[in-house]
Amino acid sequence: MLDVAVLHDSGWVGADWAAIARRAVAAAVQHSAYAAFADQPVCYEIAVKLTDDAEVHDLNRSYRDKDRPTNVLSFPMVQPDLLETLDNTDDGEVLLGDIVLAEGVCAREAEEKGIPMTSHATHLIVHGTFHLLGYDHMDDMEAEAMEALEIQALASIGLPDPYGDR
């Protein structure tokens, strides 16, 4: 089973962000190699924090040595090579990790793309979830595979291809 905890700072108004986050996480998991997580008795937990640019800037500087805010950060709690053995946990709960979104960056990017903020944030949560599940985009092949999964996950919840403008 999936449990999505949404931590919501001030800002991020105008939408049911908890429902959006749950839907995005579920879509990503469903389209990953770990789709079975949704139906197992083990509780797979993901925290989604919706915060401001300043906090994401601090996190990006501290953990990635990048002195600027970014749209989304993912902090996996499980090494990718251990994901397949997680159904053998002692306490029945697995914290997969945290996803953190910066409101100002997300809003600016959505405006530049001419799409609703909710659609862009949904994409970023899907993207972050794939990172928590061990997917990455460090080379072209990984990037193409991850983007294809994101496109499928988003299509399953009625959102268009976010990479279609290339």
N, C-alpha and C positions, 0 to 999 in steps of 0.2 A: 504494500500500500504506500501511497505517497502522502506526505504531509508537507505543506508549503506554509511557512510562517512569513508573514509580511510585516516588516517594521517600517512604519510610515512617519517620517518627519513632517514638520510643517511644510506647506507647499503641496505639490502633487494633488491639486484639487480637480474636481470636475469629472471624476470617473471612479468606478468601483475597482480600485487598484488591486485589492486582495483577490477578487474574482479573475481579473486579467492575469495576475501572476500565476494563480492556480491553473488556469487554462493553458497558459504558455508553457509552464513546466510539464504539465501532463502531455501536451502535444509533442514536445521535444523527447520526452522519455519514450512515448509510444513509437516514435520514428527512429529510435536508437537501437543499438544492439542489446539494450537492457529493458526492452518493453515489458518483460516479465516482472520487473520491479513493481509495477502498478497492481499486480494481482497476487503477489506473495504476502504471506502473513507478517513478514518483516516490515517495519515502518522505515521507509527511506525519507529522510528529512532534508529539505532545502530551505534556507532562509533567504528572502529577497528583501533587501533594504533599499528604500527609496529615500534619497537624501539630496543634499545640495552639492554644488560644484566644489565648494571649499573642502568638504569632508573627502570627496573622491580625489581631489587634488592631493590632500595629505596622504591618503592611502597609496595613490599612484607614486608619489615621491618616496614614501617609506618602503614599499614592497617591490617597486619596479624601477626605481631610480629615474623616473620621468617626472619632471617638475612642471606638471600641467594637469588640469582635470581631463578626464576622458569620459566617454559615454557610459561604459559598463566595465566592471572588474569582476572577476570570478576568483574565488578562493577555495579550491578543492580541498577536502579533508581526507580523501581516500586516494591512494596512489592508483593510477589506471590499471596496473597489473593485478591489483587486488579486487577490482570490481566484480569479477566473476565468482568470487568465493564469499560474497557478503551475506548470502542466505544462511550461513552457518554462525551467525552472531549469538553470543550468550544471552544478551538482554532483549533481543528482538527489535533493536533500533539502530539505525545507521545514519549518522550525519554526513551527507554527501558534500555539503559545503555552503558557501555564501555567495550571493550575487548582489552587487551594489551598483545602483544607477544614479547618475547625476542629473538632477532635474533641468538645470539651465542648458547643459550640453545637449541633452535629449530634445528639449524644446527647440533649440536653435537648429539642430539637424533635421528635425521633423519639418520645421518651417522651410528650410532650404530645399528639402525633398518635395515639399508641397503635399505632405501626408499628415493625417491626424497624429497627434502625440501618442495616443493610445496604441496606434498601429506600430509606430516606431519603437515604443517601449516594449510592446509584445515581442517584436523581433529581437530586441536586445536581451530579453529574458530567455527566449528560446536559445539564442546564441550562448549566453552564459551557462545555461543548463547543459548544453553540449560540452562545454569546457569542463564542467563538473563530472561529466561522464567519460572524460578522457580524450575527447576529440580536440584537435588543434588545427592551426592553419599556418604552421611554420614553413612549409614549402608549398609549391603549387598544387601538387597532387592532394595533400591533406586539405588545403584550402578548398579545392573543387569538391572534394567528398563532403566536407563539412557544410559548404554552401548548399549542395544538393539536398542534404538532410534538412537543413533549415527551410529551404523552399518547400519541401514536402510537408514538414510540420506546420508551417504557416498556411499552406493551402488547405490542410485538414481542418483548420479553424476559420477558413474563409478569407484569408489575407493574401494579397498578391506577392509575387516574387520581388523581394527587396533589392535584388541584384539585377533586375531586368533592364535597368537604365544603362548598363555597360555596353 
